Amino acid sequence: MTEMVFVFWYWWIIALVCLVLEILTPGFFFMWLAVSGVVTGALVFLLPALGLNAQVFIFSMLTIAAVTLWRFYGKKISTDSDQPLLNKRGAQYIGRVFNLYEAIENGQGKIKVDDSIWKVQGEDCDIHSKVKVVAIRGTVFDVKKVN
């Protein structure tokens, strides 16, 4: 029985396929497979006598090491933003005071914020009252009457 010959450029093709998968899928996983494929291909190019078992072992160990190192490094990267409320439109309004657009009756009412109207929950108030947004639940503001 003859052993399958796995030449170096096979690993580079595997790396290229992994890079294409990285582009087509969300996440950051296939890139490490591609890096491992490139390194394994380079080792096979330098040491052509490596058997297929050794090549697969090297590829596996490089992949495990790369993914593990990235997981530890990725946790250390700070994701703090200079604008933490940028994509949280409702949270931007907490603490602000607005006039009621529709009186709060039975705990439900509406306020006009910029160019949109938001539902509110809170104590009953007439339409001329001012309310302060204290929290948000989904798309409904919790408000308190301001004296």
Secondary structure, DSSP 8 states (H G I E B T S, - for coil): -------HHHHHHHHHHHHHHHHHSSSS-HHHHHHHHHHHHHHHHH-TT--HHHHHHHHHHHHHHHHHHHHHHHHHS----S-TTTT-TGGGGTT-EEEEEEEEETTEEEEEETTEEEEEESS-B-TT-EEEEEEEETTEEEEEEE-
